Amino acid sequence: MFRLTRQERRLVAFILVAFLTGLGIKHWRETRETEAAVAEIAPAP
């Protein structure tokens, strides 16, 4: 096995956090209701 230096571990951790944050934001944007989405669903008066 190989051993990572402290700097390499920090880099891997940063990449994982960035990836998970991106997934979280993507999920949040897909599931939240926006005014435009509600306007498309609601019938026009």
Secondary structure, 3 states (H helix, E strand, C coil): CCCCCHHHHHHHHHHHHHHHHHHHHHHHHHHCCCHHHHHHHCCCC
